[in-house]
Amino acid sequence: MFRKLYIKWLVWRGKAIDIWSKSEYPADVLSNLCSNGFRFDGMVCGSMEGFLQSLKQKDKDKQWQICSMKGKNAKKMTSTGWQTDQVVWWKGVAIDRQSDDYMRLVRRAYQAMFDQNERFRTALMSTREMTLFHSRGESNPYKTILTEEELCQILMDMRDNYDKRDKKLEQKKRVFVDMDNVLVDFESGLAQVSEDVKKEYAGRLDEIPRLFGLMKPMPDAIFAMHELQKHYDLFILSTAPWKTPSAWSDKVKWVTKYVDDVFHKRMVITHRKDLCQGDYLIDDRGKNGTSDFSGVWIEFGSEKFPDWKSVLVYFGVVSQEHLDFIESFDRDADRSADRYYEYLEEQKSDKDAV
């Protein structure tokens, strides 16, 4: 009696859920009687109650019939015959009710329902940080197909494991990408500058005002950024000439023009790249702290990483089909980027047509 009062108090405080088909959401949806349909081992389960009650049937046809039933109808088919020898059945195979094999079977069934039934999954995940009870459930495992403790432990384990999986997926490795001669073709900008200007800034060409705004993307750079973005946490990590303030703003303008959908407000300009914490740095030179970077330095333009295709292969983010498609790009970087987006639209249209 005291336990039930304690559970009610926890429920009232929002600290617990007492699972029951006649309670309010989400307790009702978490009940085995709720019609949360799913498929399991090739069988159609009209509810978890249907699956659990079917385990009491040795006859396969009878088991199939009960398994497909909704909760209340399935409950009417209950049987106590299994209690004598504590043997239940699944698809013609006898299983000891008190064995680990039995609990693994039941856990697999609950996991199938969780994965396939959005209503059940949403209800369970809404109980985060709450304790689950089923105060009306039986506690003796020799008298019931699933005790209160077994049910609640299965549900809370699934809920916690799902959150852990989400957190693991969210923790993408961080990749920093340099700009000059990595994302940006420095020579393409110089080609548009007069010889007189080049002579004036000899030995310090990167200080030519507005030079950066004239540069085009490196071959396949746009494509590579969109592919890497799917799997990694990307940031630009670049350096700008200290004596040419316009270069700083020009770099932001370049990013906005070509890759804003990837690097919007994800840009770091510094002369100490070694102070930035990440897993990888794609850079063509070891200057400004690159050689002391704490993660892996991908030396772009080196024998091992001569171009973006080699980098994508290293990160394992493209298939051979993608690589073949990259080869078909026009070597003009602007057209290459345009063709990439055209390709995405073609792929989308093909999927919509199916």
Secondary structure, 3 states (H helix, E strand, C coil): CHHHHHHHHHHHCCCEEECCCCCCCCCCCCCCCCCCCEEECCEEECCHHHHHHHCCCCCHHHHHHHHCCCHHHHHCCCCCHHHCCCEEEECCEEEECCCHHHHHHHHHHHHHHHHHCHHHHHHHHCCCCCEEECCCCCCCCCCCCCCHHHHHHHHHHHHHHHHHHHHHHHCCCEEEECCECCCEEHHHHHCCCCHHHHHHCCCCHHHCCCCHHHCEECCCHHHHHHHHHCCCEEEEEECCCCCCHHHHHHHHHHHHHHCHHHHCCCEEECCCHHHCCCCEEEECCCCCCHHHCCCEEEECCCCCCCCHHHHHHHHCCCCHHHHHHHHCCCCCHHHHHHHHHHHHHHHHHHHHHC
